[in-house]
């Protein structure tokens, strides 16, 4: 099998109601509606989830947007009909299987729960040790010198690590509350009138994952940084998107990539990654070398599965944006960079990935292309057969025009 043809997972079948592959036909153009022509399926990739049509949705009338930049490669562009505001796409039935295809419900990474259990065990042991230290400090007999006077040998309670664990529940609660308050008073809250495109994407992602409550969403000043995150406080959940992911006027340069990123962040909420009790149970993760970062990395793979399920066409654009920025993302060859995951080797490569809280980009791109298995955690992926990378004939040239930043006023 060619490395640029994603291996087909058992769950990556056609969407419900799809009885078979579409018949090949020439591109057509509906002159009455002005729809864009639908290209014929790419040879050899008709069964690929990247080549499947987008499941139909219902709700508000679709609001079209500018098409995303084309990324050369084996995956043909899939026409989009637009996003649907609240109440749009139907909530997927709970009985639908979880898998790695863009249909059904997104799967949790296979390493996430085992690593979470181990980290919670370490955290529990740390809390028990602190409780034991407190008991010893308060009930132990004082040490006396030869004259019968108590000896001041210092107290272990003054250790910053002990104090951090003692006040961990309060510190975590305060940190989450301060973070939420910061977004409420400084961020621009997405709404039908403020960043309506992002607002619709958040609504769509929440419905896609079967969430009963849509999280709030805020836009904050990015100052050139490409980032987004999800968090919560109490029973409230929210998503924060940096302004650089939007263009002037609140319109995304690559809507599919933004929908993938928003689906990724909403996926953190849907998967329970921002729960107070979960984060309290992971409190010692930053002090567990490799183990703690591996758990967070598995959570990122899970969120990527949600983003892929929400808008799989946006995966190349999102990864290109993380690799080269918002203006040069179209110059990134998704397949060419993903293939390097199998050829970049060495001990330091392994160490960088093991200590990283996010999957390294080449491995992450490989996982988003190969939907037959979960993303690689510790061992680099391998080509299906020798000589498959680079592909025969090389990679296609990048033909997408380079985007320019807005001119100063």
C-alpha positions as CSV (number, residue, x, y, z in Angstrom):
1,X,0.0,0.0,0.0
2,X,1.3,3.4,-0.9
3,X,2.2,5.5,2.2
4,X,0.1,8.4,0.9
5,X,-3.0,6.4,0.8
6,X,-4.3,6.4,4.4
7,X,-4.7,2.8,5.8
8,X,-8.5,2.2,6.0
9,X,-9.7,1.6,9.6
10,X,-12.6,-0.8,10.1
11,X,-14.7,2.1,11.3
12,X,-13.9,4.4,8.4
13,X,-16.9,3.3,6.3
14,X,-19.3,5.6,4.5
15,X,-21.6,7.8,6.5
16,X,-25.0,6.5,7.5
17,X,-27.3,6.2,4.6
18,X,-24.5,6.0,2.1
19,X,-25.0,2.7,0.2
20,X,-21.9,2.7,-2.0
21,X,-19.2,4.8,-3.6
22,X,-20.4,7.5,-5.9
23,X,-20.2,6.9,-9.6
24,X,-17.4,8.7,-11.4
25,X,-18.7,11.6,-13.5
26,X,-17.4,14.8,-15.0
27,X,-17.5,17.9,-12.9
28,X,-20.9,19.7,-13.1
29,X,-21.9,23.2,-12.3
30,X,-25.4,24.2,-11.2
31,X,-26.0,27.5,-12.9
32,X,-29.0,28.3,-10.9
33,X,-27.3,28.0,-7.5
34,X,-23.7,28.8,-8.5
35,X,-22.4,25.7,-6.6
36,X,-18.7,24.9,-7.2
37,X,-18.0,22.0,-9.5
38,X,-17.4,18.7,-7.7
39,X,-14.2,17.0,-8.8
40,X,-14.1,13.3,-9.6
41,X,-12.7,11.1,-6.9
42,X,-9.0,10.6,-6.8
43,X,-7.8,7.3,-8.3
44,X,-7.1,4.7,-5.6
45,X,-8.5,6.8,-2.7
46,X,-12.3,6.4,-3.2
47,X,-12.5,4.5,0.1
48,X,-10.4,7.0,2.0
49,X,-12.2,9.0,4.7
50,X,-10.6,12.1,3.3
51,X,-12.3,11.6,0.0
52,X,-15.8,11.0,1.5
53,X,-18.4,13.7,1.1
54,X,-19.4,15.8,4.2
55,X,-22.4,14.3,6.0
56,X,-25.5,16.5,5.3
57,X,-26.6,18.7,8.1
58,X,-29.8,20.7,8.8
59,X,-30.7,23.8,10.6
60,X,-30.0,27.4,9.8
61,X,-29.5,28.3,6.2
62,X,-25.9,27.7,5.2
63,X,-23.7,30.7,5.1
64,X,-21.0,30.2,2.5
65,X,-17.4,31.4,3.0
66,X,-14.3,31.7,0.9
67,X,-12.8,28.2,0.0
68,X,-9.7,27.1,1.9
69,X,-6.3,27.0,0.1
70,X,-5.8,23.9,-1.9
71,X,-3.1,21.5,-0.6
72,X,-1.5,19.3,-3.3
73,X,-1.5,15.6,-2.5
74,X,-3.5,12.5,-2.9
75,X,-6.6,13.9,-1.2
76,X,-9.0,15.7,-3.6
77,X,-10.7,18.9,-2.3
78,X,-14.1,18.3,-0.9
79,X,-16.7,21.1,-1.5
80,X,-18.2,22.7,1.6
81,X,-21.7,24.0,1.9
82,X,-21.0,26.2,4.9
83,X,-21.5,26.1,8.6
84,X,-24.8,25.8,10.6
85,X,-25.4,27.9,13.7
86,X,-27.1,26.5,16.9
87,X,-29.5,23.7,16.4
88,X,-28.0,22.9,13.0
89,X,-26.3,19.4,12.7
90,X,-28.2,16.7,14.5
91,X,-26.5,15.2,17.6
92,X,-24.9,11.9,16.7
93,X,-26.8,8.9,18.2
94,X,-25.1,7.7,21.4
95,X,-25.0,4.1,20.0
96,X,-22.7,5.1,17.1
97,X,-19.3,3.4,17.6
98,X,-16.3,5.5,18.5
99,X,-13.5,5.3,15.9
100,X,-10.9,7.2,14.0
101,X,-13.0,7.9,10.9
102,X,-14.7,11.3,10.5
103,X,-18.1,9.6,10.9
104,X,-19.5,8.3,14.2
105,X,-18.1,9.5,17.5
106,X,-14.4,10.4,18.0
107,X,-12.3,7.8,19.8
108,X,-10.1,8.4,22.9
109,X,-6.4,7.7,22.4
110,X,-5.6,4.1,23.6
111,X,-2.8,5.3,25.9
112,X,-4.8,8.1,27.6
113,X,-6.7,6.1,30.3
114,X,-3.8,3.8,31.3
115,X,-1.5,6.8,31.7
116,X,-4.2,8.8,33.6
117,X,-4.6,5.9,36.1
118,X,-0.9,5.8,36.7
119,X,-0.6,9.6,37.2
120,X,-3.6,9.6,39.6
121,X,-1.9,6.8,41.6
122,X,1.3,8.9,41.9
123,X,-0.8,12.0,42.9
124,X,-2.7,10.0,45.5
125,X,0.5,8.7,47.0
126,X,1.9,12.3,47.1
127,X,-1.3,13.5,48.9
128,X,-1.1,10.6,51.4
129,X,2.6,11.3,52.1
130,X,1.7,15.0,52.8
131,X,-1.1,13.9,55.2
132,X,1.3,11.5,57.0
133,X,3.8,14.4,57.4
134,X,1.1,16.6,58.9
135,X,0.2,13.9,61.4
136,X,3.8,13.4,62.4
137,X,4.4,17.1,62.8
138,X,1.3,17.7,65.0
139,X,1.4,14.6,67.1
140,X,5.1,13.6,67.4
141,X,6.9,14.2,70.6
142,X,9.3,17.1,70.5
143,X,13.1,16.4,70.5
144,X,14.8,17.5,73.8
145,X,18.5,18.4,74.4
146,X,20.5,17.4,77.4
147,X,19.0,20.2,79.4
148,X,15.5,19.2,78.6
149,X,14.8,22.0,76.2
150,X,13.1,21.4,72.8
151,X,15.5,21.4,69.9
152,X,14.5,23.5,66.9
153,X,15.4,21.2,64.0
154,X,13.2,23.0,61.5
155,X,9.9,21.8,60.1
156,X,9.3,19.9,56.8
157,X,6.1,21.9,56.5
158,X,8.1,24.8,55.3
159,X,9.1,22.8,52.1
160,X,7.6,24.5,49.0
161,X,6.5,21.1,47.6
162,X,4.7,20.1,50.8
163,X,3.0,23.5,50.9
164,X,2.0,23.2,47.2
165,X,0.4,19.9,47.8
166,X,-1.4,21.0,51.0
167,X,-3.0,24.0,49.2
168,X,-3.3,22.3,45.8
169,X,-7.2,22.2,45.8
170,X,-7.4,25.9,46.6
171,X,-4.6,27.0,44.3
172,X,-6.2,25.0,41.4
173,X,-9.6,26.5,42.1
174,X,-8.3,30.0,42.3
175,X,-6.2,29.6,39.1
176,X,-9.2,28.4,37.1
177,X,-11.4,31.2,38.5
178,X,-8.8,33.9,37.6
179,X,-8.4,32.5,34.1
180,X,-12.1,32.5,33.5
181,X,-12.5,36.0,34.9
182,X,-9.7,37.3,32.7
183,X,-11.4,36.1,29.5
184,X,-14.8,37.5,30.6
185,X,-13.4,41.0,31.2
186,X,-10.8,41.2,28.5
187,X,-11.8,38.8,25.7
188,X,-14.3,39.3,22.9
189,X,-17.1,36.9,23.4
190,X,-18.1,35.1,20.2
191,X,-21.7,35.7,19.3
192,X,-23.9,36.0,16.2
193,X,-22.6,39.5,15.8
194,X,-19.0,39.2,17.0
195,X,-16.9,36.7,15.1
196,X,-20.0,34.9,13.8
197,X,-18.0,32.4,11.8
198,X,-16.2,31.1,14.9
199,X,-19.4,31.2,16.9
200,X,-21.1,28.9,14.4
201,X,-18.1,26.6,14.5
202,X,-18.3,26.2,18.3
203,X,-22.0,25.5,18.1
204,X,-21.5,23.0,15.3
205,X,-18.6,21.2,17.2
206,X,-20.7,21.0,20.4
207,X,-23.6,19.4,18.5
208,X,-21.3,17.1,16.7
209,X,-19.9,15.7,19.9
210,X,-23.3,15.3,21.5
211,X,-22.7,17.9,24.2
212,X,-25.7,19.1,26.2
213,X,-24.3,22.6,26.7
214,X,-22.4,24.7,24.3
215,X,-19.2,26.2,25.9
216,X,-18.6,29.9,25.8
217,X,-15.9,31.1,23.3
218,X,-13.7,34.1,23.4
219,X,-11.2,35.8,21.1
220,X,-8.1,37.4,22.7
221,X,-5.3,39.4,21.2
222,X,-2.7,37.0,19.8
223,X,0.2,39.5,18.9
224,X,1.4,37.1,16.3
225,X,1.0,33.9,18.3
226,X,-1.0,31.0,16.9
227,X,-2.8,29.3,19.8
228,X,-6.1,28.3,21.3
229,X,-7.0,26.5,24.6
230,X,-10.0,25.2,26.5
231,X,-10.6,25.4,30.3
232,X,-13.4,25.7,32.8
233,X,-14.4,26.9,36.3
234,X,-17.2,25.3,38.3
235,X,-19.8,24.1,35.9
236,X,-18.8,26.5,33.2
237,X,-16.6,25.6,30.2
238,X,-15.0,27.9,27.6
239,X,-12.8,28.0,24.6
240,X,-10.2,30.8,23.9
241,X,-9.0,31.4,20.4
242,X,-6.1,33.8,19.6
243,X,-7.0,36.6,17.2
244,X,-4.3,35.7,14.7
245,X,-6.4,32.7,13.6
246,X,-8.9,35.2,12.3
247,X,-8.4,37.7,9.5
248,X,-9.2,41.4,9.6
249,X,-12.9,41.8,10.0
250,X,-13.3,38.5,11.9
251,X,-13.1,36.2,8.9
252,X,-10.8,33.2,8.9
253,X,-8.3,32.9,6.1
254,X,-8.7,29.1,6.2
255,X,-12.2,28.2,7.6
256,X,-11.6,24.5,7.5
257,X,-8.4,24.8,9.5
258,X,-10.1,27.0,12.1
259,X,-13.0,24.5,12.3
260,X,-10.5,21.8,13.0
261,X,-8.7,23.8,15.7
262,X,-12.0,24.8,17.4
263,X,-13.2,21.1,17.2
264,X,-9.9,20.2,18.8
265,X,-10.5,22.6,21.7
266,X,-14.1,21.7,22.2
267,X,-13.0,18.1,22.1
268,X,-10.9,18.7,25.2
269,X,-14.1,19.7,26.9
270,X,-16.1,16.8,25.5
271,X,-13.4,14.4,26.6
272,X,-13.4,15.7,30.2
273,X,-9.8,17.1,30.0
274,X,-10.7,20.4,31.7
275,X,-12.6,18.9,34.7
276,X,-11.5,20.2,38.1
277,X,-11.3,16.8,39.7
278,X,-9.3,15.4,36.8
279,X,-6.8,18.2,36.9
280,X,-6.5,17.8,40.7
281,X,-5.8,14.1,40.2
282,X,-3.1,15.1,37.6
283,X,-1.5,17.8,39.9
284,X,1.9,16.1,40.1
285,X,2.1,15.4,36.4
286,X,4.6,18.3,35.7
287,X,7.0,16.6,38.2
288,X,6.8,13.2,36.6
289,X,9.4,13.1,33.7
290,X,8.2,11.6,30.5
291,X,5.1,10.0,32.2
292,X,3.4,13.3,32.8
293,X,4.1,14.7,29.4
294,X,3.0,11.5,27.8
295,X,-0.4,11.7,29.4
296,X,-0.9,15.3,28.2
297,X,0.4,14.2,24.7
298,X,-2.2,11.4,24.6
299,X,-4.9,13.9,25.5
300,X,-3.8,16.0,22.6
301,X,-4.1,13.0,20.2
302,X,-7.7,12.5,21.6
303,X,-8.5,16.2,20.9
304,X,-7.1,15.8,17.4
305,X,-9.5,12.9,16.9
306,X,-12.3,15.3,17.8
307,X,-11.0,18.0,15.5
308,X,-10.7,15.4,12.7
309,X,-14.3,14.2,13.4
310,X,-15.6,17.8,13.3
311,X,-13.8,19.0,10.1
312,X,-11.3,16.5,8.7
313,X,-10.7,18.7,5.6
314,X,-9.1,21.2,7.9
315,X,-6.3,18.9,9.2
316,X,-3.7,19.8,6.6
317,X,-4.4,23.6,6.9
318,X,-4.3,23.5,10.7
319,X,-1.0,21.6,10.8
320,X,0.4,23.9,8.1
321,X,-0.5,26.9,10.2
322,X,1.2,25.4,13.3
323,X,4.3,24.7,11.2
324,X,4.7,27.9,9.1
325,X,2.2,30.4,10.4
326,X,-1.0,31.9,9.1
327,X,0.4,33.5,6.0
328,X,2.7,30.6,4.8
329,X,0.5,27.6,5.8
330,X,-0.4,27.0,2.1
331,X,3.3,26.5,1.3
332,X,3.5,23.4,3.6
333,X,3.3,20.1,1.8
334,X,1.2,18.0,4.2
335,X,2.3,14.6,2.8
336,X,5.9,15.6,2.4
337,X,6.1,16.7,6.1
338,X,4.2,13.7,7.4
339,X,6.5,11.3,5.6
340,X,9.4,12.7,7.5
341,X,8.0,11.0,10.6
342,X,9.2,7.7,9.3
343,X,12.7,8.8,8.2
344,X,13.7,11.3,11.0
345,X,15.3,9.0,13.5
346,X,17.7,9.1,16.5
347,X,17.8,9.1,20.2
348,X,17.4,12.9,20.5
349,X,14.3,12.7,18.2
350,X,12.8,10.2,20.6
351,X,13.7,12.3,23.7
352,X,12.2,15.5,22.2
353,X,8.9,13.7,21.6
354,X,8.9,11.9,24.9
355,X,9.3,15.2,26.8
356,X,6.9,17.2,24.7
357,X,3.4,17.9,25.9
358,X,2.1,17.9,22.3
359,X,2.9,15.4,19.6
360,X,5.8,16.6,17.4
361,X,4.4,17.9,14.2
362,X,5.7,15.2,11.8
363,X,4.2,12.4,14.0
364,X,1.0,14.4,14.4
365,X,0.6,14.8,10.7
366,X,1.3,11.1,10.1
367,X,-1.5,10.3,12.7
368,X,-4.0,12.6,11.0
369,X,-3.3,10.9,7.6
370,X,-3.1,7.3,8.8
371,X,-6.5,6.7,10.4
372,X,-6.0,2.9,10.8
373,X,-4.4,3.3,14.2
374,X,-3.9,5.7,17.1
375,X,-1.2,8.3,16.9
376,X,2.4,7.1,17.7
377,X,3.3,7.8,21.3
378,X,6.9,6.5,21.8
379,X,8.0,4.8,18.6
380,X,8.2,6.5,15.3
381,X,5.9,5.2,12.5
382,X,7.3,3.2,9.7
383,X,6.7,3.1,6.0
384,X,4.5,0.2,4.7
385,X,7.3,-1.1,2.5
386,X,10.9,-0.1,1.6
387,X,11.2,2.6,-1.0
388,X,7.8,4.0,-0.4
389,X,9.2,7.3,1.0
390,X,9.7,9.5,-1.0
391,X,7.0,8.4,-3.4
392,X,7.9,7.5,-7.0
393,X,8.2,10.7,-9.0
394,X,8.6,12.9,-5.9
395,X,6.2,15.3,-4.3
396,X,3.9,17.6,-6.3
397,X,5.0,21.3,-6.4
398,X,3.2,23.8,-4.2
399,X,1.0,25.8,-6.5
400,X,-1.1,27.7,-3.9
401,X,-0.4,31.5,-4.0
402,X,1.5,32.9,-1.0
403,X,-0.8,34.9,1.3
404,X,0.3,38.4,2.2
405,X,-0.3,40.2,5.4
406,X,-2.7,43.1,5.3
407,X,-1.2,46.4,4.2
408,X,-0.8,49.1,6.9
409,X,-3.3,51.8,6.9
